Amino acid sequence: MELLTGIVLSGAHGIYEVYTDQGKLRCTLRGKLKKAFAEAARGRSVRGKATGPLARQQRAEAEVATLPSRLSVGDRVKVRRLDAETGLIEEVLPRQSELARRDVGSRESNPRAQTLLANLDQVVIVFATTQPEPHFGMLDRYLAICEHAELHPIICLNKVDLPHDKSVEETAALYQQLGYTVLWTSCETGQGIEQLRELLKGHITLFTGPSGVGKSSLVNALEPGMAVRTGMVSSATGKGRHTTTSSQLYPLSSGGWLADSAGIRALAAWNIPEEELASCFVEFRPYLGECFYSDCLHVDEDNCAIRQAVKDGLINERRYQSYVRMLKEEER
């Protein structure tokens, strides 16, 4: 029987909802995959039997070497259909990307990554122009996480119809100068909604941001009734069900997938290595490797190219201070 290609929409207790061209299926893992996942979680490869052909054994080992330690929402899989509603996951296709945090069950001395979402390729970071006032230091954190995970961020400034401080537009211009896409939206006037819908087509997109910025209203403007029907992007982001690490994908009628933002605020628990943090600030990159000290962290060292660029006005002071704050948090 020909295998179907699908994408994992959700999963719990070993049961996965998989979307295929022939509809949604409730699936379980094939026994061989369960064993491979268990071995991958322990950091060992599953070895083929000595009696099998060498080529087959080598292929099996190569498969397991790239296998994640668990199946995650967003993973693309090969499924054998059992009946109209159920299937068996036979194969997990290689991941193109993932968004991870430290596994809450792992020890500080031996931290393990836990994938929140697999194969996403962009993140829409929503802030309001006012009510609440935008916290651009928090936006810098989101952007750094996206850069480290090699995900394309889109900055969405919502509630543009409300009177807001001129400094919001000045700061937005800075992010545009850095190469980031900045989109201005209003659910009241419809500004930017169609442009946002176009940006989501054909992508797996994480929709996130602090509470009160209008994420649910934006989702409903994009896909009427979705936020209410699914309960996604709750205004209590970081509380209630969002303290869990569960995630889910929702199909968009215009094409593409929208990912719930469960667990996004817990990303602070998964530290970016201090030696990699500077490269997550795009304007620092031309100066990296130019410091006198090869292990320079760009805080108080002499002959630091980054600090000199800040003094020369080539790097924005506020963005630099965001870097320093993040670095100090990573060191704790």
BAPAVEX-614993 format. One record per residue: residue in one letter; x, y, z of N, C-alpha, C, O, CB in turn. Coordinates in steps of 0.05 Angstrom, whole numbers, plus 5000, padded with zeros to 4 digits. Last residue first. Glycine has a CB too. Layout:
BEGIN
AXYZXYZXYZXYZXYZ
...
REM end
This chain:
BEGIN
R547556815688546456735715545956435716545056335736543856895721
E548856915636551056845654550056755682551556625697552857085658
E544157065612545256805605547456715625547756475629546456815576
E543557565635541657365642542757085635542256895650538957405627
K547757825610547857795639545857585648546357435667547258065653
L545857815557548357675564548557635594549357415603550757845554
M541358145560541057855554543557705562543357475572540557825524
R543858635572541958515591541658215586541558065605539258655589
V546958705525548258675551546458555571547258375586549158955561
Y542858745486544858525485546158485512546358255521546958585464
S540459215502538858965502540758725502540258525516536958965478
Q544659565492543859515520542159265522542259125542542459755532
Y544459555436546759455450546159395479547059185489549059655448
R539559815428539859535420542259405434542159175442540159515389
R540960325447538860165461539059875453538659705471536060275453
E544960485410545560445439543460275453544160105469545760725453
N546160205347544260345364544860275393545060045401541460265357
I552260285315550460095328548760245348549760405363552059865342
L554760745300554260545279552360325289551160185273556860425269
G556561115336553761145326553060945304551060975290553261415316
D561261045359561261185334558461215322558161335300563061035314
K559860735403560861005407560761175382560161415382563661005418
V558760255375556660395390557360685394555760865391556160245417
A563760135356561660195336559260335350557960495338560759935323
Q566360025404567260255388565160335368564660575363569960195374
R563759555418563459795435564260045420563060265423565059765461
I565659235375562759285379562359535395560759705388561459035393
A571259215382570159335358567159395360566259595349570659145334
C574959365438572659215429571359355405570559585407570559175452
N579259545470579559495441577359315430577959135414582359385435
D577659195532579059405516579159335487579059095479581859455527
E571258985556573958935546575059175530573559325518573858675528
D566159005574567959195586570859145577572759255589567759175616
V563158755529561858895552563759095564563159335565561058685574
H564558365491563558635482562058785505560058925500561658605458
L566957905497564157895500562858165496560458195499563357775527
C572557615464571257855474568257815475567057715456571958095455
D576257235451573957145467572357385478571057365498574856965490
S580257515425578657325409576157225424574157145411580357085401
Y581258195432581157935446579357755430577057825424580257965475
F580358605396583158535403583258255415585058095409584358745422
C575258485345576158565371578958475377579958285364574258455393
E573458275298575258505296576258605323577958785324573758735282
G569757885304572457795296574458025294576757985288572257655270
L564458285284565358045298567957955287568357945263563157825297
Y562558685253564758755271565858515286567858525300563958965290
P558158525224560458625209562958675227565158695216559758885195
R554558365268555958165252558358285236560458145234554158035233
F551358715294553958655306555758505286558258515288553658495332
E546458735269548258955265551058915277552859075271546959205276
V543958265288544858275260546858505255548658475239542558295241
F545057885340544358165335545658235308548058255305545458355358
C547157395342544257405340543257695338540857735334542957265364
S552457455353551757405325548757405321547857415298552957145316
A552257485409552857725393552057695364551157885352555857795395
L551356955426549257155429549757395411547957505398549057245458
E555356585427553756605403551756835403550556895382552256335398
E557556585477559356645455557856665428559056755408561556425453
E553256435509554156715510555956785487556057015477555556765536
P548056055480550756065490551956345488551556485467552555865475
I541556195500543356215477546156225488546756395505542656465459
N537955765543539755975539541155965512541955745503541855975561
W531755655557533655535539535655745530535155885510532255395514
A528555975586529955765601531955615583533655465593527855565611
A526056295551528256415566529856205581532156245588527256625585
L521856015533524255995517526656115532528956045526523956125491
A517056085557518955915571521655895556523455765566517855645577
R514056335520515256505541517256345558518956465571513156625559
I512255915488514156105477515456275499517856335496512756295458
G508455545503511155505512513155715503515455705511512055245502
A504155635448504655505474507555465480509155375463503255235475
S502255895403504755995416505255865443506655985460504656285419
D500455515345499855635371502455695385504555575380498055445388
A501655655277502355495301501655655326502055895328505355435301
L498555575216499055765238499455595263497955425270496655955242
W500255455149499555355175500255565196502255705194501055085181
G497955505080499855535102498655435128496355335129500555825105
G492055795052494555655048496455705071496755935080495755715022
S487356025064488756145042491456005037492856085018489256435049
S485755745109484355695084485755815060485355725037481455805086
L490755445148489555695139488155645112489355505095491655915137
P490754955201490955025172489555285166487455345177489754795155
Y494654965259492055005248492255085218493855255212490455215264
L498354575306498254715281495354735271493754545275499954575260
Q500454645374498554535354498754705329499254955331495754535365
S503554425436503354605413501354485393500754245395506054655400
S505154415505503554315482503454525460503354765466500754235491
T507654545550509254555526507754455502509054395481511854405530
T504154995595504854735585506554775560506954995550502354565579
T502555505603504955425618505755145610507955055618504355435649
H498055575574500555645561502955595578505255655569500455935552
R493755465606494655255588497255315575498655135566492555195567
G496055945653494055735646495255525628497355415633491655865634
K500556395619499056295642497256075633496856025609497456535655
G502756545572504656505594503256405619504556355639506156755600
T497256925553499756795544501756785568502256975581501056945521
A491957055559493456985583496056845575496856655589491756815602
S489557105512490457355523492057305548493457485558488157545529
S491556555469490056665492491256925502493656955501489856455514
V492656295419493756565427491956695447491056925444494056735402
M486655885412489555945409490156245416488356405418490455885380
G481655675413482755775439485655845437487055865457482455555459
T478955525368481155365377482255435404483655275417483355385356
R474755895364474155615360476455435371475855225383473855555330
V477356385371475256305389474756005388474555875409472656455383
A480856375328481856415355479856325376480556195396482656705359
M477356295282479456105290480256135319480455935333481856135272
G473656675265472756475284474956285294474456135313470656315272
P476756805204474456865222473656625239473156405229472056945206
E482856915196481356675193478956695212479256605235483056415198
L484657445203485757275182484057045175483656975152488557185191
A481557605246481457765222482557605198481557625176482958025225
N483157225284480357225275479957385249478257325233478557325296
V488457395291487957125281485057115270484656995248488356915303
L487457905312488857875287488357605274487757585250491857915290
S485057775360483557925341484857905313483457895293483458225350
S489357505385486857365379485257505358484157385340485157325404
K493057925391493657695374491157545366490857465343495557505390
G493058415419491058365398491658135381490758125357490858605382
V496158495463496958645439495058595415495358715394499758565430
G495358205510494058465506494558615481493658835478494658635529
S501857905521498957905524497858195519499258385524498057805551
P507057875470506057905497502957925497501757955476507258155510
G507557365418507857635428506657655456505357465465506457835409
T506356985357506957015385507257315392507157485375509556865392
F505756465314504456725320504856775349503756625366501456735312
L509556125268508956165296507956445301509256635292511356095314
T507955825207508556075221507756055250505555975257507156305208
I509755525150508955455177509855675195512255725199510155175186
H507255785087509155765108507955635133505555635137510256045115
G503555895047505655705041507655665063509755535059506955785017
K502056535071501556325051503956155046506156255042500656455025
L503456965102503156705115502856475095503256245102500756715133
L503457405070506057325082505857045095507956915097506957525102
E498057465060499857395038502557285049503657095038500357625020
R496357645110495357395100497157285077497657045076492457425090
L498858145112499657935131498757655121500257465123498457985159
Q495958405072498858365069499858145087501557985079500358635074
E490958405096491358255071494358205066495057995056490058395047
I492058735140491058465144491558295119492558065121488058465150
G493459275134495559075136494658785138496358605137497159135160
Q487559525161490159585150492059355155492259255177491259845163
G482559465183483459265164486159315152487059165135481459255142
T480859785224480759895197481359695176480859745152482560135196
E481159415268478959605265478659705237476359725227479259835285
C485859155266483458995262481059175259478959085248483158805285
S491659375235489359465251486959285245486159265222488659765246
T498859385228496159265225494159395243494759515264496258975230
W504859415195503059565212500259465207499359455184503259875206
L510859045195508159065185506359215205506259145228506958785178
V517358985176515659105196512959155183512659295163516859375207
T522658565167520058635157518358745179517958605199518658395143
Y529458785177527058645186524558745173524258985167526758665217
G533959085166533058875147530658715155529858535141535358695143
L535259515195536759265201535959035182537158825183536359185230
Q531359865179534159915170535859665174537859625160535260155184
Q527159655209527059635180529859675168530659545149525159845168
Y528759805260528659515253528559475223529659285213526159385267
L528360365254530960245260530959945252532859845240531660275290
A522960435247524660495225527460375229528760295210524860805221
A521160315299520460135277522260175253523059985239517460165269
T522960775324524160515331523560315309525360145302523160415358
E519561145301522461185298523860925304525760845290523361405317
E514560965316515160965288518260995284519360875265513661185274
V515061045371514460785361515260765332516460565323511460715365
S515661595378518061425382517661135372519561005364518861415411
K510661805376512261825352514761645354515761545333513162105347
D505561425409507961595410509561585384509861365372509661525434
H498961395381501361275394503661475392503661655376502061005381
P492061275373494161475376496561355391496161235412493161735391
L490360695334490260845359492561045360494661005349490460655383
D491460415289489360615287489160785312487961005312486660475282
V494960015301496060255289493960485287494660715283497260195261
K494559525326493059755337494060015326494160215341493159745367
N501159225318498259235316497059485330498559625344497158975329
L506459065283505659275302502759325298501859445279507359535298
C510358525274507558615269506858815290506558735314505558385267
I515958285243515058455265512358575257512058715237517058685271
I517857655228516357875218515258035242513957925259513957775200
P523857255222521857395238520457615223521657755206523257515263
H525656625203525156885192523057025209520856935211524156865163
L530556265241527756295232527356585223528456775235525756225255
E535056075268535156115239532256115227531655985207536755895225
A535456085321534155855310533955865280532855675267531355835322
H537856585327539356345336538156095324539555905318539356335367
E533756915308536356905294537956655301539156525284538057155300
C529856825347529356745319531956725303532356535288527556955306
I532457035392531656745391531156655363532056435355529156705408
A532857565375535257415380534657115380536256955369536557495407
L527457705374528957715349531557545352532357405334529657995341
Y526057665428524657495408526357475383526757265372521957605402
R529358085448529757805457528457615437529757415429528457765485
D527258525423530058455417530558165425532058025412531958645431
L522258535448522358475419525258395411525558215395521558725403
M523858695498522758425495522858345466523358115459519958415506
G525359215485527459035496526458745494528058565488528059105525
F520559445471522459375450524759205460526059065444523459615436
H514459405487516959365502519059255482519159025477516559155526
P509259865472511059655464513659645480514859855486511759695434
E503759945518506060065504508059845496508559655512507460275522
P497859535506499959645522502259765505502459705481501159435540
Q497360115487495359955502495659655497493859535485492460045493
T500660155423499860275448497760085461496559915447498660565445
T502159825383503360095383502760245409504160425417502260265359
A503559155405501659375400503159645399505259675412499359385421
F506658615371506658815392504559025385503959055361509558945396
V508157965349506158175350506558355375506758255398503358055351
I511857645304512057745331510257995333510858205321515057825338
V511557075268510357345269510357435298509057315315507457345256
V516656695241515356765266514157045263515657235256517256755290
Q517856145196517756425203516156465229514556295237516556585180
D518155595191520155755177519856055181521556205171519955695147
L517854965225516855235220518955395206521355345209515955365247
N519954455235519554535207518054805203517254865181517954325193
A516854375299518754285279517954405252515554435246518953975277
L516554625365515354615338517554545318519854635320514054895330
L519254485411516554585413515054555386512754485385516454875423
T523754005432522754145409519854225413518154055419522953975384
Q528254075483525553975477524454145454524254385456523753995503
A534853885500533054065485530353925481530253685477534254145458
R537553795565536653685539534753885526533254015539535353405543
P543153885609540653985597540053855570541953805554540754285594
N546153705657545953555632543353635618541553465615546053255636
S545854025700548553935693548553785666550653755653549553745714
E540454105706542154335699544854245689545954365670542454525723
R536553575677538153685698539853925688540453935664540053475710
S529853595649532753535648534253675670533353875681533853605620
G524653735646525253505662528253435663529053245676523753275652
V524254155611523854215639524553975657524954015681520954295644
D528954235561526954045572526654095602528654075617527753755566
R529754875534530854665552528554495562526554595572532454785574
R526854915469527455025495528654805511528754575503524955145509
A526555045397526854875421527355035446528055275445529254685417
L524354965335524455165356524355005382522554865388522055365354
E527454755274525954705298526354935317528255085317526954445311
S527854535205528354725227526954635251525254455250527555015219
Q527354095174528754315163529454525184531354675181527054445141
R528053395189527153665196528753875182531153845178527253705227
P526652825149528553005161527353285167525853385150531053035144
L520652445166522452575147524252775160523652875182520752715125
V519451835194519552125200521552245181523852165180520352175230
E514951295180517551435175517251725183515151845178518451405146
E510051085194512250895186514951035185516950905188511550775159
I504651125233506851285224509251105219510250975237507551505244
L498350895213500850825227503150985216503650975191501350515225
G491551125225493851055209496250985226496151005251494551285191
T484351225219486851175234489151095215488651015192486450945254
E479651295190480351495210483051455223484051635237478351495231
A478850895153478051165146479051375165479351605157475051175144
D484950515165482150535158481450825153483250985148480350405181
L490550565158489350315167486350295161485450085153489850285197
R495650835118492850855126491750585134492150385120491150975104
R501951005137500350785124497550795135497150765159501650505129
V505651595127503551455142502351235125501751275101501451655151
K511251975140510051795121508151615137508951495157512251625106
V511552675161511752385165510552235141509052345125510252305191
R514253245190513053125166513652825167515852745173514253255140
D512753605250514353395236512853295212510353255213515053165255
G509053925274510454035252512153835237513053885214512154265260
V510253675339508353815321509953955299511954085305506654025337
S514853125341513853385350511853495330511753405306516153575353
L517452535370515952655348514752915358513752925381513752465338
R524152515397521252485399519952615376521052795363520152595426
S529352565383528752385406525752355410524952175426530052505430
P530152515310529852665336529152475358528552235353527652885333
L535152205270532452185281532252355307534052325324531651895287
T540052145249538652405244535952415256534452615253538552455214
A541451635263543251855271541952125267542652315282545751835254
V537651325239537351375268539051605277538351745295538051125284
E539651315186536951415192536751495221535751715228534851205186
A544651075193544551345183541851475189541651705197545151365153
E543050565207544450725226544451015219544151195236547450625228
A540550395160538950415185540350585205539050745219538550125196
R544850405124542650585120540950615145540050835152540850475097
Q547949995147549050265146546750475142546850685153551050295124
Q544549555138545349635166546249925166545550075184547549445177
R544549535084542049585098542549675126541249855137540249325098
A549949415073548749665063546249735078545749965084548249645033
L550548905097551949135108550749395099550449585115554849125099
P544748495111546748605092547948865103546649025116545348665065
G544548195177543348335155545548435136547848445143541748575164
T547147985221546547805199545447935175545347815153544547595209
A547548385258549948305243549448125220550948115201551948175262
K542448875255543348605262545748525245545848595221541048395258
G544049565267542749355252543949075260546149065271543149395222
R543349955326545149805308543549595293541949455305547449685323
V541350585340540350305338542050165317542150245294537350295331
S545551025377544450935351543450645354544650485369546450955329
R544051415434545451195421544051135395541651175392545550955440
G541451785466543951865453545451645440547851675435545652005472
R536651675486538951605503541651665490543751615502538851305510
A533551835444533351985469535651925488536452095504530651925483
A534751425409535651695403535651865427537352035432534051825380
E532051005433534950995431536051275426538151345437535850795409
A526751185427527851125454530851125454532151225472526750865465
F526351205371526151445387527351405415528751585425523151525390
A526850655359528850845350528851105365530851225372528450905320
K522250455383524850365392527050565384528750625400525450085382
K518450715351518450745380521150675392522250825409516250575393
L519650505301520150785306520250845336521850995345518050955293
K518049975307520850025300521550315306523750375316521449965271
G512450045314514149945335517050005332518450075351513749655338
R509750665290510550385285512450295306514050465316511750355256
L505551085328508151025317508450725312507650555328510351125335
T498851255307500751175327503451115313503551095288499850915343
C493851755289496051565283497651485308497751645327497851675262
R488251955257489351915284491351685282490751465274487051845305
L488252395201488352125212489452125240491252275246490051935194
K484852815155486252785180486052495190483952365187485152975202
G485652745082484352815107486052765132488352685130481752665109
Q488952625041486452475043484952525069483252375077487052185040
D493452905048491752985026489052845026487152935013493152934999
T493652965121494552855095492752965073490653085079494652545095
Y495453095186494053195163495253085138497653115134493953505163
V494852735245496552785222494752865199492752735192498152525214
E495252695313493452775291495152865268496753055270491453005300
Y497552155352498152395336496052445315495152265301500952365323
I498851875414496851895392497252165378497452375391493951875403
G502151885458502751705436500851695413501051535395502951435448
H500252305490500052035499500351825476499051625476497351985513
A499052735435498952695464498652405470497052265457496652865478
G499453235384500152975395500052965425500853155438502852885385
S498153545320498153545350498853265359498753075343495353635362
L499653515267498253755277498253775307498453995318495353755267
V504653305225503453265251502253525261503653725264505653165271
I503253175157504453355176503053315203500653305204504353655167
G504652665107502952835124504553005142507052995143501052675140
T504052225053505752425066503952615082501952715071507452575046
L502351535053501551805050503551985064504651915085498751845062
L504750965016504751125040503851415034504351515012507451125053
E501150444983502650694981502450855007500250885018501850854957
M501749765000500050005000501850255000503750275015498150005025
REM end
